[in-house]
């Protein structure tokens, strides 16, 4: 008759099983959790995207983006002053262009006095210490909502690059510190770098939307700049397929070779693996854009009581830092800055 035996594992102590390593030791108190925290979010990590519109003393709510507004230039200046007081390093501007000024080529982007350039000059005059990031893509200016010039149903690459490049020089002349072209045309970074240098803007940096994906998360943004109803077709012929990771690395490498100073991943949270790959591969300043869809989902869930909005906001931003981001473009910037200052 066999004797019953106690299984060996049951007789071992927890310390024997773990080798005396108890990972909970450093989680037991707030002070110890802070002491060993690997990633930190500070106000220095934030870039605040704001929306511009024509007029005076305009502060127009955007229903799809709670607590985000379209601002006339005078109010954009006030918000830039607020950002500077909060310690936010930079703002990024995006215009809602008067439909009467839109055409198939987005030619109004070449007006030195367009909304982007007027806002840049006004903000730089009032708040010279804050950085200004501008986008030279054509989508706010085209009658069809695409980022480039549309010819016979095709977004033409080289003609678009010429126009985006000319727009970038005008934006630099208005006072932009960083030009961030989001159009995803081949060769645009090299062309912009060459043109900026040739026109005396060697110190203007380029933040490349190196890996901008054909995502479903841009919807509220298109409402904000007034392009949702205009868009003909989709942007899959020039944005990256969401299924592709190696392609994103190739895009980033090409932009760095052409002279990009910084890389951006867009959208953000669904593409943290891309952030990590780019940081590991290139070790250059790497940013992510927490886009409108990400923002609005958190706000909507919080409004319905499904999540704690403040905690979800902070957790989402900390995830970018954990993945390797040096900075984050986020509509939460002023709210986060206020919380971090408290």
BALOBA-1460 file (C-alpha; in Angstrom, 3 decimals):
// residues 342
<rec num="1" residu="x" x="0.000" y="0.000" z="0.000"/>
<rec num="2" residu="x" x="1.466" y="3.338" z="-1.039"/>
<rec num="3" residu="x" x="1.816" y="5.995" z="1.600"/>
<rec num="4" residu="x" x="0.269" y="9.399" z="0.885"/>
<rec num="5" residu="x" x="2.903" y="12.124" z="0.510"/>
<rec num="6" residu="x" x="2.570" y="15.878" z="0.741"/>
<rec num="7" residu="x" x="3.458" y="17.595" z="-2.567"/>
<rec num="8" residu="x" x="6.873" y="19.255" z="-2.243"/>
<rec num="9" residu="x" x="5.626" y="22.696" z="-3.338"/>
<rec num="10" residu="x" x="3.027" y="22.754" z="-0.592"/>
<rec num="11" residu="x" x="5.725" y="22.282" z="2.053"/>
<rec num="12" residu="x" x="7.898" y="25.147" z="0.762"/>
<rec num="13" residu="x" x="7.595" y="28.642" z="2.149"/>
<rec num="14" residu="x" x="6.810" y="31.620" z="-0.038"/>
<rec num="15" residu="x" x="10.378" y="32.870" z="0.459"/>
<rec num="16" residu="x" x="11.705" y="29.518" z="-0.779"/>
<rec num="17" residu="x" x="9.551" y="29.751" z="-3.890"/>
<rec num="18" residu="x" x="10.447" y="33.372" z="-4.663"/>
<rec num="19" residu="x" x="14.057" y="33.213" z="-3.562"/>
<rec num="20" residu="x" x="13.338" y="35.750" z="-0.800"/>
<rec num="21" residu="x" x="12.338" y="38.326" z="-3.401"/>
<rec num="22" residu="x" x="9.054" y="39.964" z="-2.568"/>
<rec num="23" residu="x" x="8.247" y="42.559" z="-5.198"/>
<rec num="24" residu="x" x="5.455" y="44.002" z="-3.088"/>
<rec num="25" residu="x" x="7.940" y="45.382" z="-0.561"/>
<rec num="26" residu="x" x="8.457" y="48.557" z="-2.576"/>
<rec num="27" residu="x" x="4.726" y="48.977" z="-3.225"/>
<rec num="28" residu="x" x="3.692" y="49.122" z="0.415"/>
<rec num="29" residu="x" x="3.688" y="52.906" z="0.837"/>
<rec num="30" residu="x" x="3.338" y="56.036" z="-1.233"/>
<rec num="31" residu="x" x="6.908" y="57.147" z="-0.425"/>
<rec num="32" residu="x" x="8.411" y="53.845" z="-1.576"/>
<rec num="33" residu="x" x="6.336" y="53.750" z="-4.758"/>
<rec num="34" residu="x" x="7.538" y="57.254" z="-5.584"/>
<rec num="35" residu="x" x="11.115" y="56.326" z="-4.774"/>
<rec num="36" residu="x" x="11.277" y="53.528" z="-7.361"/>
<rec num="37" residu="x" x="8.945" y="54.999" z="-9.994"/>
<rec num="38" residu="x" x="10.467" y="54.432" z="-13.446"/>
<rec num="39" residu="x" x="8.537" y="56.978" z="-15.516"/>
<rec num="40" residu="x" x="7.560" y="60.525" z="-14.616"/>
<rec num="41" residu="x" x="5.193" y="63.013" z="-16.214"/>
<rec num="42" residu="x" x="6.012" y="66.705" z="-15.882"/>
<rec num="43" residu="x" x="4.698" y="69.888" z="-17.446"/>
<rec num="44" residu="x" x="7.873" y="69.936" z="-19.562"/>
<rec num="45" residu="x" x="6.496" y="66.950" z="-21.487"/>
<rec num="46" residu="x" x="3.450" y="68.811" z="-22.828"/>
<rec num="47" residu="x" x="2.620" y="70.462" z="-26.135"/>
<rec num="48" residu="x" x="-0.869" y="71.972" z="-26.286"/>
<rec num="49" residu="x" x="-2.717" y="71.828" z="-29.634"/>
<rec num="50" residu="x" x="-5.184" y="74.692" z="-30.078"/>
<rec num="51" residu="x" x="-7.687" y="75.477" z="-32.826"/>
<rec num="52" residu="x" x="-7.912" y="78.845" z="-34.547"/>
<rec num="53" residu="x" x="-10.803" y="80.589" z="-36.253"/>
<rec num="54" residu="x" x="-11.444" y="84.000" z="-37.779"/>
<rec num="55" residu="x" x="-13.051" y="86.901" z="-35.963"/>
<rec num="56" residu="x" x="-12.525" y="88.793" z="-32.729"/>
<rec num="57" residu="x" x="-13.257" y="87.607" z="-29.204"/>
<rec num="58" residu="x" x="-14.440" y="84.225" z="-30.515"/>
<rec num="59" residu="x" x="-14.415" y="81.204" z="-28.221"/>
<rec num="60" residu="x" x="-16.478" y="78.572" z="-29.973"/>
<rec num="61" residu="x" x="-17.163" y="75.195" z="-28.369"/>
<rec num="62" residu="x" x="-16.453" y="72.008" z="-30.329"/>
<rec num="63" residu="x" x="-19.220" y="69.521" z="-29.432"/>
<rec num="64" residu="x" x="-17.140" y="66.462" z="-30.333"/>
<rec num="65" residu="x" x="-14.303" y="67.636" z="-28.066"/>
<rec num="66" residu="x" x="-15.610" y="68.745" z="-24.660"/>
<rec num="67" residu="x" x="-13.658" y="71.622" z="-23.092"/>
<rec num="68" residu="x" x="-11.859" y="72.389" z="-26.361"/>
<rec num="69" residu="x" x="-12.633" y="75.559" z="-28.325"/>
<rec num="70" residu="x" x="-11.946" y="77.284" z="-31.593"/>
<rec num="71" residu="x" x="-10.264" y="80.559" z="-30.738"/>
<rec num="72" residu="x" x="-9.918" y="83.840" z="-32.561"/>
<rec num="73" residu="x" x="-6.358" y="85.152" z="-32.637"/>
<rec num="74" residu="x" x="-6.871" y="87.503" z="-29.693"/>
<rec num="75" residu="x" x="-8.143" y="84.656" z="-27.532"/>
<rec num="76" residu="x" x="-5.379" y="82.360" z="-28.778"/>
<rec num="77" residu="x" x="-2.916" y="84.930" z="-27.454"/>
<rec num="78" residu="x" x="-4.630" y="84.828" z="-24.070"/>
<rec num="79" residu="x" x="-4.432" y="81.031" z="-23.998"/>
<rec num="80" residu="x" x="-0.749" y="81.180" z="-24.969"/>
<rec num="81" residu="x" x="-0.169" y="83.530" z="-22.035"/>
<rec num="82" residu="x" x="-1.994" y="81.058" z="-19.800"/>
<rec num="83" residu="x" x="0.118" y="78.191" z="-21.152"/>
<rec num="84" residu="x" x="3.332" y="80.081" z="-20.464"/>
<rec num="85" residu="x" x="2.264" y="80.804" z="-16.872"/>
<rec num="86" residu="x" x="1.548" y="77.095" z="-16.407"/>
<rec num="87" residu="x" x="5.007" y="76.227" z="-17.717"/>
<rec num="88" residu="x" x="3.811" y="74.468" z="-20.878"/>
<rec num="89" residu="x" x="6.794" y="74.660" z="-23.263"/>
<rec num="90" residu="x" x="4.957" y="74.911" z="-26.586"/>
<rec num="91" residu="x" x="1.633" y="75.135" z="-28.366"/>
<rec num="92" residu="x" x="0.648" y="73.761" z="-31.774"/>
<rec num="93" residu="x" x="-1.863" y="75.649" z="-33.920"/>
<rec num="94" residu="x" x="-4.488" y="74.307" z="-36.317"/>
<rec num="95" residu="x" x="-6.875" y="76.540" z="-38.285"/>
<rec num="96" residu="x" x="-10.514" y="76.341" z="-39.216"/>
<rec num="97" residu="x" x="-10.330" y="78.069" z="-42.585"/>
<rec num="98" residu="x" x="-13.219" y="80.040" z="-44.070"/>
<rec num="99" residu="x" x="-14.779" y="77.782" z="-46.766"/>
<rec num="100" residu="x" x="-14.664" y="80.722" z="-49.187"/>
<rec num="101" residu="x" x="-10.867" y="80.596" z="-49.027"/>
<rec num="102" residu="x" x="-10.596" y="76.887" z="-49.806"/>
<rec num="103" residu="x" x="-9.841" y="75.456" z="-53.235"/>
<rec num="104" residu="x" x="-8.630" y="72.216" z="-54.795"/>
<rec num="105" residu="x" x="-4.962" y="73.110" z="-54.302"/>
<rec num="106" residu="x" x="-5.211" y="74.689" z="-50.847"/>
<rec num="107" residu="x" x="-3.608" y="77.838" z="-52.224"/>
<rec num="108" residu="x" x="-4.564" y="80.005" z="-49.227"/>
<rec num="109" residu="x" x="-1.806" y="78.305" z="-47.242"/>
<rec num="110" residu="x" x="0.566" y="80.467" z="-49.311"/>
<rec num="111" residu="x" x="-0.959" y="83.694" z="-48.011"/>
<rec num="112" residu="x" x="1.553" y="85.263" z="-45.567"/>
<rec num="113" residu="x" x="-1.417" y="86.717" z="-43.686"/>
<rec num="114" residu="x" x="-3.461" y="83.541" z="-43.343"/>
<rec num="115" residu="x" x="-4.851" y="82.470" z="-39.979"/>
<rec num="116" residu="x" x="-1.865" y="80.344" z="-38.978"/>
<rec num="117" residu="x" x="0.654" y="83.071" z="-39.713"/>
<rec num="118" residu="x" x="-1.378" y="85.853" z="-38.110"/>
<rec num="119" residu="x" x="-1.737" y="83.811" z="-34.949"/>
<rec num="120" residu="x" x="1.967" y="82.982" z="-34.886"/>
<rec num="121" residu="x" x="2.984" y="86.627" z="-35.176"/>
<rec num="122" residu="x" x="0.512" y="87.721" z="-32.507"/>
<rec num="123" residu="x" x="1.483" y="84.985" z="-30.054"/>
<rec num="124" residu="x" x="5.210" y="85.491" z="-30.575"/>
<rec num="125" residu="x" x="4.809" y="89.217" z="-30.009"/>
<rec num="126" residu="x" x="2.871" y="88.743" z="-26.776"/>
<rec num="127" residu="x" x="4.514" y="85.575" z="-25.423"/>
<rec num="128" residu="x" x="7.975" y="85.293" z="-27.010"/>
<rec num="129" residu="x" x="9.103" y="82.667" z="-24.513"/>
<rec num="130" residu="x" x="6.642" y="79.983" z="-25.643"/>
<rec num="131" residu="x" x="7.417" y="77.654" z="-28.531"/>
<rec num="132" residu="x" x="5.091" y="77.568" z="-31.534"/>
<rec num="133" residu="x" x="4.635" y="74.464" z="-33.660"/>
<rec num="134" residu="x" x="2.901" y="74.862" z="-37.030"/>
<rec num="135" residu="x" x="1.642" y="72.315" z="-39.549"/>
<rec num="136" residu="x" x="2.266" y="72.906" z="-43.256"/>
<rec num="137" residu="x" x="-0.193" y="70.251" z="-44.472"/>
<rec num="138" residu="x" x="-2.907" y="71.398" z="-46.854"/>
<rec num="139" residu="x" x="-6.013" y="69.696" z="-45.433"/>
<rec num="140" residu="x" x="-7.451" y="72.748" z="-43.607"/>
<rec num="141" residu="x" x="-7.106" y="74.722" z="-46.847"/>
<rec num="142" residu="x" x="-8.388" y="72.294" z="-49.501"/>
<rec num="143" residu="x" x="-11.978" y="72.053" z="-50.674"/>
<rec num="144" residu="x" x="-11.730" y="68.234" z="-50.623"/>
<rec num="145" residu="x" x="-10.173" y="67.809" z="-47.169"/>
<rec num="146" residu="x" x="-7.038" y="65.990" z="-48.289"/>
<rec num="147" residu="x" x="-3.525" y="66.820" z="-47.104"/>
<rec num="148" residu="x" x="-2.267" y="67.339" z="-50.629"/>
<rec num="149" residu="x" x="-3.197" y="68.585" z="-54.071"/>
<rec num="150" residu="x" x="-5.826" y="66.428" z="-55.765"/>
<rec num="151" residu="x" x="-5.487" y="65.810" z="-59.508"/>
<rec num="152" residu="x" x="-7.816" y="63.391" z="-61.301"/>
<rec num="153" residu="x" x="-8.578" y="61.555" z="-58.102"/>
<rec num="154" residu="x" x="-4.917" y="61.239" z="-57.080"/>
<rec num="155" residu="x" x="-3.011" y="63.136" z="-54.394"/>
<rec num="156" residu="x" x="0.022" y="64.269" z="-56.380"/>
<rec num="157" residu="x" x="3.211" y="64.000" z="-54.385"/>
<rec num="158" residu="x" x="5.781" y="66.364" z="-55.873"/>
<rec num="159" residu="x" x="3.464" y="69.304" z="-56.529"/>
<rec num="160" residu="x" x="2.185" y="68.986" z="-52.978"/>
<rec num="161" residu="x" x="5.748" y="68.963" z="-51.624"/>
<rec num="162" residu="x" x="6.490" y="72.224" z="-53.452"/>
<rec num="163" residu="x" x="3.480" y="73.915" z="-51.888"/>
<rec num="164" residu="x" x="4.029" y="72.498" z="-48.414"/>
<rec num="165" residu="x" x="7.650" y="73.639" z="-48.579"/>
<rec num="166" residu="x" x="6.685" y="77.187" z="-49.559"/>
<rec num="167" residu="x" x="4.126" y="77.237" z="-46.733"/>
<rec num="168" residu="x" x="6.759" y="76.077" z="-44.238"/>
<rec num="169" residu="x" x="9.029" y="78.984" z="-45.167"/>
<rec num="170" residu="x" x="6.154" y="81.441" z="-44.675"/>
<rec num="171" residu="x" x="5.379" y="79.906" z="-41.291"/>
<rec num="172" residu="x" x="9.015" y="80.230" z="-40.249"/>
<rec num="173" residu="x" x="9.012" y="83.853" z="-41.397"/>
<rec num="174" residu="x" x="5.965" y="84.488" z="-39.201"/>
<rec num="175" residu="x" x="7.860" y="83.178" z="-36.180"/>
<rec num="176" residu="x" x="7.233" y="79.433" z="-35.980"/>
<rec num="177" residu="x" x="9.899" y="77.659" z="-33.935"/>
<rec num="178" residu="x" x="9.067" y="74.172" z="-35.198"/>
<rec num="179" residu="x" x="7.513" y="73.233" z="-38.526"/>
<rec num="180" residu="x" x="5.661" y="69.925" z="-38.265"/>
<rec num="181" residu="x" x="4.395" y="68.809" z="-41.697"/>
<rec num="182" residu="x" x="1.691" y="66.156" z="-41.315"/>
<rec num="183" residu="x" x="0.931" y="65.480" z="-44.986"/>
<rec num="184" residu="x" x="3.066" y="62.314" z="-45.316"/>
<rec num="185" residu="x" x="4.283" y="63.149" z="-48.833"/>
<rec num="186" residu="x" x="7.558" y="61.500" z="-49.851"/>
<rec num="187" residu="x" x="10.543" y="63.857" z="-49.777"/>
<rec num="188" residu="x" x="8.886" y="66.711" z="-47.918"/>
<rec num="189" residu="x" x="11.334" y="66.785" z="-45.008"/>
<rec num="190" residu="x" x="14.394" y="67.157" z="-47.222"/>
<rec num="191" residu="x" x="12.720" y="69.827" z="-49.335"/>
<rec num="192" residu="x" x="11.603" y="71.804" z="-46.275"/>
<rec num="193" residu="x" x="15.026" y="71.579" z="-44.613"/>
<rec num="194" residu="x" x="16.749" y="72.818" z="-47.743"/>
<rec num="195" residu="x" x="14.288" y="75.691" z="-48.204"/>
<rec num="196" residu="x" x="14.425" y="76.769" z="-44.545"/>
<rec num="197" residu="x" x="18.215" y="76.840" z="-44.628"/>
<rec num="198" residu="x" x="18.309" y="78.706" z="-47.939"/>
<rec num="199" residu="x" x="16.006" y="81.392" z="-46.536"/>
<rec num="200" residu="x" x="17.944" y="81.977" z="-43.329"/>
<rec num="201" residu="x" x="15.850" y="79.802" z="-41.018"/>
<rec num="202" residu="x" x="18.562" y="77.337" z="-40.056"/>
<rec num="203" residu="x" x="17.413" y="77.427" z="-36.429"/>
<rec num="204" residu="x" x="13.819" y="76.453" z="-37.181"/>
<rec num="205" residu="x" x="13.408" y="72.794" z="-36.287"/>
<rec num="206" residu="x" x="11.395" y="70.127" z="-38.093"/>
<rec num="207" residu="x" x="9.165" y="67.741" z="-36.170"/>
<rec num="208" residu="x" x="8.263" y="65.081" z="-38.673"/>
<rec num="209" residu="x" x="4.903" y="63.362" z="-38.510"/>
<rec num="210" residu="x" x="7.075" y="60.442" z="-39.512"/>
<rec num="211" residu="x" x="4.572" y="57.731" z="-38.698"/>
<rec num="212" residu="x" x="1.062" y="59.011" z="-39.252"/>
<rec num="213" residu="x" x="-1.371" y="56.128" z="-39.624"/>
<rec num="214" residu="x" x="-4.608" y="55.872" z="-41.600"/>
<rec num="215" residu="x" x="-6.552" y="55.810" z="-38.354"/>
<rec num="216" residu="x" x="-10.192" y="55.971" z="-37.304"/>
<rec num="217" residu="x" x="-9.251" y="58.172" z="-34.336"/>
<rec num="218" residu="x" x="-9.120" y="61.517" z="-36.176"/>
<rec num="219" residu="x" x="-12.848" y="62.173" z="-36.440"/>
<rec num="220" residu="x" x="-13.330" y="64.909" z="-33.809"/>
<rec num="221" residu="x" x="-10.304" y="66.804" z="-35.163"/>
<rec num="222" residu="x" x="-11.914" y="66.938" z="-38.595"/>
<rec num="223" residu="x" x="-15.008" y="68.395" z="-36.977"/>
<rec num="224" residu="x" x="-12.823" y="70.989" z="-35.274"/>
<rec num="225" residu="x" x="-11.187" y="72.222" z="-38.481"/>
<rec num="226" residu="x" x="-14.312" y="71.734" z="-40.604"/>
<rec num="227" residu="x" x="-13.125" y="69.041" z="-43.025"/>
<rec num="228" residu="x" x="-15.243" y="66.026" z="-42.083"/>
<rec num="229" residu="x" x="-18.001" y="66.756" z="-44.596"/>
<rec num="230" residu="x" x="-15.501" y="67.735" z="-47.290"/>
<rec num="231" residu="x" x="-13.311" y="64.663" z="-47.390"/>
<rec num="232" residu="x" x="-13.596" y="62.740" z="-50.649"/>
<rec num="233" residu="x" x="-12.528" y="59.120" z="-50.194"/>
<rec num="234" residu="x" x="-9.881" y="58.321" z="-47.568"/>
<rec num="235" residu="x" x="-6.212" y="58.970" z="-46.913"/>
<rec num="236" residu="x" x="-4.925" y="55.415" z="-47.193"/>
<rec num="237" residu="x" x="-2.772" y="56.132" z="-50.250"/>
<rec num="238" residu="x" x="-0.441" y="58.372" z="-48.220"/>
<rec num="239" residu="x" x="-0.941" y="57.559" z="-44.519"/>
<rec num="240" residu="x" x="0.564" y="54.328" z="-43.133"/>
<rec num="241" residu="x" x="-1.506" y="51.161" z="-42.900"/>
<rec num="242" residu="x" x="-2.303" y="50.525" z="-39.196"/>
<rec num="243" residu="x" x="-1.168" y="46.917" z="-39.688"/>
<rec num="244" residu="x" x="2.434" y="47.918" z="-40.481"/>
<rec num="245" residu="x" x="5.280" y="48.401" z="-38.037"/>
<rec num="246" residu="x" x="8.387" y="47.890" z="-40.198"/>
<rec num="247" residu="x" x="7.046" y="50.427" z="-42.682"/>
<rec num="248" residu="x" x="6.784" y="52.978" z="-39.872"/>
<rec num="249" residu="x" x="10.449" y="52.443" z="-39.034"/>
<rec num="250" residu="x" x="11.405" y="52.945" z="-42.685"/>
<rec num="251" residu="x" x="9.403" y="56.173" z="-42.837"/>
<rec num="252" residu="x" x="11.096" y="57.486" z="-39.709"/>
<rec num="253" residu="x" x="14.561" y="56.558" z="-40.956"/>
<rec num="254" residu="x" x="13.945" y="58.329" z="-44.267"/>
<rec num="255" residu="x" x="12.796" y="61.506" z="-42.530"/>
<rec num="256" residu="x" x="15.841" y="61.523" z="-40.261"/>
<rec num="257" residu="x" x="18.125" y="61.113" z="-43.260"/>
<rec num="258" residu="x" x="16.399" y="64.096" z="-44.868"/>
<rec num="259" residu="x" x="16.982" y="66.321" z="-41.837"/>
<rec num="260" residu="x" x="14.151" y="65.853" z="-39.328"/>
<rec num="261" residu="x" x="15.094" y="66.929" z="-35.807"/>
<rec num="262" residu="x" x="12.249" y="65.105" z="-34.059"/>
<rec num="263" residu="x" x="9.907" y="62.230" z="-34.828"/>
<rec num="264" residu="x" x="6.202" y="62.018" z="-34.084"/>
<rec num="265" residu="x" x="3.898" y="59.016" z="-33.845"/>
<rec num="266" residu="x" x="0.220" y="59.648" z="-34.570"/>
<rec num="267" residu="x" x="-2.179" y="58.487" z="-33.127"/>
<rec num="268" residu="x" x="-0.732" y="57.802" z="-29.707"/>
<rec num="269" residu="x" x="-2.039" y="55.093" z="-27.392"/>
<rec num="270" residu="x" x="-2.921" y="52.533" z="-30.103"/>
<rec num="271" residu="x" x="0.660" y="52.872" z="-31.414"/>
<rec num="272" residu="x" x="2.842" y="52.751" z="-28.305"/>
<rec num="273" residu="x" x="4.710" y="49.827" z="-29.850"/>
<rec num="274" residu="x" x="5.795" y="52.174" z="-32.651"/>
<rec num="275" residu="x" x="7.001" y="54.748" z="-30.127"/>
<rec num="276" residu="x" x="9.108" y="52.103" z="-28.416"/>
<rec num="277" residu="x" x="10.548" y="50.827" z="-31.710"/>
<rec num="278" residu="x" x="11.525" y="54.284" z="-32.912"/>
<rec num="279" residu="x" x="13.115" y="55.238" z="-29.609"/>
<rec num="280" residu="x" x="15.080" y="51.999" z="-29.452"/>
<rec num="281" residu="x" x="16.085" y="52.169" z="-33.111"/>
<rec num="282" residu="x" x="17.086" y="55.825" z="-33.464"/>
<rec num="283" residu="x" x="17.476" y="57.338" z="-29.953"/>
<rec num="284" residu="x" x="16.284" y="60.760" z="-31.162"/>
<rec num="285" residu="x" x="13.648" y="63.080" z="-29.647"/>
<rec num="286" residu="x" x="10.395" y="61.174" z="-30.101"/>
<rec num="287" residu="x" x="6.897" y="62.524" z="-29.591"/>
<rec num="288" residu="x" x="3.356" y="61.197" z="-29.823"/>
<rec num="289" residu="x" x="0.083" y="62.950" z="-30.560"/>
<rec num="290" residu="x" x="-2.769" y="61.933" z="-28.292"/>
<rec num="291" residu="x" x="-5.295" y="62.626" z="-31.002"/>
<rec num="292" residu="x" x="-8.848" y="63.919" z="-30.816"/>
<rec num="293" residu="x" x="-10.485" y="60.484" z="-30.791"/>
<rec num="294" residu="x" x="-8.378" y="59.381" z="-27.842"/>
<rec num="295" residu="x" x="-9.190" y="62.589" z="-25.981"/>
<rec num="296" residu="x" x="-12.907" y="62.466" z="-26.706"/>
<rec num="297" residu="x" x="-13.262" y="58.812" z="-25.678"/>
<rec num="298" residu="x" x="-11.785" y="59.557" z="-22.258"/>
<rec num="299" residu="x" x="-13.972" y="62.649" z="-21.866"/>
<rec num="300" residu="x" x="-17.134" y="60.804" z="-22.948"/>
<rec num="301" residu="x" x="-16.521" y="57.833" z="-20.666"/>
<rec num="302" residu="x" x="-15.805" y="60.168" z="-17.761"/>
<rec num="303" residu="x" x="-18.967" y="62.196" z="-18.457"/>
<rec num="304" residu="x" x="-20.996" y="58.991" z="-18.259"/>
<rec num="305" residu="x" x="-19.381" y="57.958" z="-14.992"/>
<rec num="306" residu="x" x="-17.772" y="54.885" z="-16.516"/>
<rec num="307" residu="x" x="-14.213" y="55.875" z="-15.604"/>
<rec num="308" residu="x" x="-12.454" y="58.359" z="-13.377"/>
<rec num="309" residu="x" x="-11.556" y="60.985" z="-15.964"/>
<rec num="310" residu="x" x="-8.611" y="62.554" z="-14.161"/>
<rec num="311" residu="x" x="-7.003" y="59.223" z="-13.338"/>
<rec num="312" residu="x" x="-7.512" y="57.932" z="-16.884"/>
<rec num="313" residu="x" x="-6.053" y="61.136" z="-18.309"/>
<rec num="314" residu="x" x="-2.911" y="60.904" z="-16.201"/>
<rec num="315" residu="x" x="-2.530" y="57.164" z="-16.764"/>
<rec num="316" residu="x" x="-2.795" y="57.594" z="-20.523"/>
<rec num="317" residu="x" x="-0.114" y="60.291" z="-20.545"/>
<rec num="318" residu="x" x="2.169" y="58.290" z="-18.290"/>
<rec num="319" residu="x" x="1.880" y="55.415" z="-20.770"/>
<rec num="320" residu="x" x="3.494" y="57.623" z="-23.426"/>
<rec num="321" residu="x" x="6.417" y="58.335" z="-21.125"/>
<rec num="322" residu="x" x="6.794" y="54.654" z="-20.270"/>
<rec num="323" residu="x" x="6.892" y="53.803" z="-23.979"/>
<rec num="324" residu="x" x="9.753" y="56.261" z="-24.539"/>
<rec num="325" residu="x" x="8.160" y="59.594" z="-25.492"/>
<rec num="326" residu="x" x="10.117" y="62.745" z="-24.845"/>
<rec num="327" residu="x" x="6.929" y="64.776" z="-25.168"/>
<rec num="328" residu="x" x="3.224" y="64.517" z="-25.907"/>
<rec num="329" residu="x" x="0.837" y="66.637" z="-27.923"/>
<rec num="330" residu="x" x="-2.362" y="66.508" z="-25.913"/>
<rec num="331" residu="x" x="-5.559" y="68.520" z="-25.520"/>
<rec num="332" residu="x" x="-5.319" y="67.687" z="-21.825"/>
<rec num="333" residu="x" x="-2.202" y="69.878" z="-21.491"/>
<rec num="334" residu="x" x="-3.660" y="72.800" z="-19.500"/>
<rec num="335" residu="x" x="-5.659" y="70.538" z="-17.193"/>
<rec num="336" residu="x" x="-2.623" y="68.364" z="-16.531"/>
<rec num="337" residu="x" x="-0.396" y="71.393" z="-15.986"/>
<rec num="338" residu="x" x="-2.838" y="72.722" z="-13.422"/>
<rec num="339" residu="x" x="-2.867" y="69.380" z="-11.609"/>
<rec num="340" residu="x" x="0.910" y="69.048" z="-11.616"/>
<rec num="341" residu="x" x="1.283" y="72.566" z="-10.245"/>
<rec num="342" residu="x" x="-1.161" y="71.976" z="-7.396"/>
